[in-house]
Amino acid sequence: MFRSLGERTDIKSTRRAQRKRTYQSIVDGMSAALPQHDNSPTSKAGSAVKNRAIQFKFDVPLLLLTIILIIFGLLMVYSASYDYSAYYYGDPDAIFMRQLIWLVIGLVAMVALMFVDYHILGKLAVPVITVTVVLLIAVLIANEVFNGATRTLYRGSIQPSELAKLVTVIYLSIWLNARRDQLGDVTFGLFPLAAILGVLGGLIMIQPDLSAVVTIMALGGLMFFLAGGELKQIGALLVLALIMGWFVVQFHPTGSKRVSDYMMGLKDPTEGSYHVTRSLEAFVNGGWFGVGIGKATTKVTGLPVPQTDSIFAVVGEETGVVGATVLVCLYGLLLWRGYVIARRAPDEMGALLAAGLCTWISLEAFINMSVLVSLLPFTGNPLPFISSGGSNLVASLAAVGIVLSVSRVSARKNEEQGKPFDAVVDLRRWDRRRSQSSARRPTGVRK
């Protein structure tokens, strides 16, 4: 009735051999029915073309980093805004659904810009900055007060100052590239740069939006440095910025209060601003590994705007020090990829765009995170890809699309010219000439 172990093994082996023969006969029949491959040189060339066609022609690591930040951002927006949205809008999903709509718009902009040659921005720079200035003036005319400031249009949905940050980097990249041989002359370099930044910064200061002004001024100085501006001019720009900052702190009520709260917080964290104190409380509650996604308590007990300016505090409470550190590293990697793409760019305009845009995104992130742990005076910078807000999300995705366009054009031109993919561009251009180095030797090859 029962077979021995050896008999069962023999039966299984026989059945396995039968199935193997049946499978092989089916495969042989299918192979015979298919047309035979041509091993001629023409066929091999066609196959090579097909293989090249499916290769990625843009920077995949940057795209993956962006996708990770977007997904994590959606998760945190939903967690941070659920109770806030239910209380203020009567629908716990209202803020999250609006963020999804803006995400779709931003992704469309990113993909469109990625597949467009970034050199076309040279023709659009003046119209774009003109539209930006008009929008900033429209904000002042509309006088739409939102959260105690006049910064938005269309019921708080559009914030032109976020567009101004993106446009500042784009316009300065094109302007500095066109005048790279005249930057040593103050009348052609520093003064016009100060005028450009002054117009944008002045219109934003009136709103007031101090954090956006600081960001734009910092970006202007950085772009001037990367383009090869002389150190003495950069030093003069820094002195001018410090003088302006001193006047803001002395005579602007918002600026003076923020600096005062920051100084008190340095002496005693419990005496700092309410916003920063609650943020530190969130980090203490989170510990090393957090309380779990959706389980934070400070976001429902008085943490100001948890889904926007304070979302990093929610990240710290729900994912802990470990999760917050991972997020910091993601922004660091994004900055690194931006500078890698800048070094490989085929021209200085592309290098300035890639370096400037990724620096802007990372700078905003590091300012936001530093403020909430009391390392910097309080500002209203959003956390790119993470904070709720359509203007910053669309602008950040558009910036990534432009950087990906630089990487795509760089890969295409290197392939056409037979150059190694790791050819680098000296952003500082100390000798006003671009130098490239091969994969093995650091010696420059001048064009």
Residue, then its C-alpha position, 0 to 999 in steps of 0.5 A: m500500500f505504501r511505497s518506500l522512500g527509494e521507490r518514491t524518489d525513483i518515481k519523482s525522478t522519472r516524472r521530472a525527466q518526462r516533464k523536461r523532455t516535453y518542455q524541450s520538445i516545445v522549445d525546439g518546435m517554437s525555435a524552428a518556427l521562428p525566423q533565424h537570426d542574421n549574423s551579418p554586419t548589417s544585422k549586428a549594427g541594427s541590433a546595436v542601434k536598438n540597444r542604444a535606443i533603450q539606454f537612458k540619456f539623462d542622469v538616472p540617479l537625480l531622477l530617482l532621488t527626485i521620485i523618492l523625495i516626491i513619494f516621501g513628501l506625499l506621505m508626510v503631507y497626508s500625515a501632517s495635514y489630515d487633522y489641519s485640513a479637517y479643521y480648516y476646510g472640513d475635509p481631511d483630504a482637501i490639502f492632500m488632493r490639492q497637492l496631488i493636482w499640483l504634483v501632476i502639473g509639476l511633473v508635466a513641466m519637469v518632463a517637458l523641460m527635460f526633453v527640451d534643449y536647455h539653450i532655448l531658455g536663452k531666448l525666453a529669459v527676458p520674457v520670463i523675468t518680465v512676467t515674474v516682475v509683473l506677477l510680483i507687482a500684481v501681488l501688491i496690487a491685489n493685496e490678498v492677505f494670507n497668513g498675515a502677509t501679502r504674498t499670493l494670488y488667486r486665494g492663496s494658491i499662487q506665490p510668485s516669490e517661489l517662481a522668482k527664485l527659479v527665474t533668478v537662477i535661470y536669468l543669471s545663468i544666461w546673463l552671466n554666461a553672456r558677460r563672462d568676459q566682462l565680469g571683472d569690470v564693476t560697471f558690467g558685472l557687479f552693478p548690473l547684478a546688484a540692480i537685477l537682484g535689487v528689483l526682485g528682492g525689493l518687490i518681495m521685501i514689500q510683501p514682506d517675505l524676508s526668507a525669499v529675499v535672503t534666498i535670492m540674494a544668496l543665490g545671486g552671490l553664489m551664481f556670480f562666484l561660480a561664473g568666475g566673479e573676482l573675489k574682491q567683488i564678491g567680498a563687496l557684495l557680502v559687505l553690502a548684504l551684511i549692511m542691508g541685513w543690519f538695517v532689516v534687523q534694526f528697522h523691520p519689526t519681523g526681522s528684529k523679532r526673529v533675530s531676538d527670538y533666535m538669540m534667546g533660543l541660543k541661550d535657553p531653548t525653552e525661551g525661543s520662539y513658540h514655533v521653534t520650541r514646539s518643533l524641538e518638542a517634536f524631535v524630543n518625542g520622536g527620539w531615534f526611530g520615531v513614533g510611527i507615520g501618522k502618530a505624531t502628537t505635536k501636529v494636533t496640539g499647536l505646532p504651527v502650519p505642520q504641513t508646510d513650514s513645520i513639516f520637518a518637525v513632523v518628519g522628526e517626530e514620526t521617523g526619528v533622528v534616523g529618518a530625519t538624517v536620511l532626509v538630510c542625506l537625500y538632499g545632500l545627494l541631490l546637490w552632489r548630482g547637480y554638481v556632477i552634471a554641472r561638471r559634465a555640462p557641454d558649456e558654461m550656461g549648462a554648468l551654471l544652470a545645473a549647479g545653481l538650480c540644485t544649490w537653490i533646492s538644497l539651500e532651501a531644504f537646509i535653511n528649513m531644517s536648520v531653522l526648526v532645530s534652532l541653528l538659524p533665525f526663523t524663516g519661512n522657507p519651504l522644504p522642497f518636494i516635502s512641504s505642502g504648496g503648489s508654487n514651490l513644488v512646481a518650481s522645484l520640479a521644473a528646476v529638476g527638469i532643466v537639470l535633466s535637460v543639461s545631462r541629456v544634452s551633455a550625454r548626446k554631445n559627448e556621444e557625438q564627439g566621442k568624448p568620455f562621459d566624465a569630461v569635466v568643466d571648471l565652473r570657476r574659470w579662473d583663466r576664463r577658459r574652459s578646461q576638460s580632463s579625461a577619465r585618467r589624467p587631471t591635465g586640462v585640454r584647452k579648446 
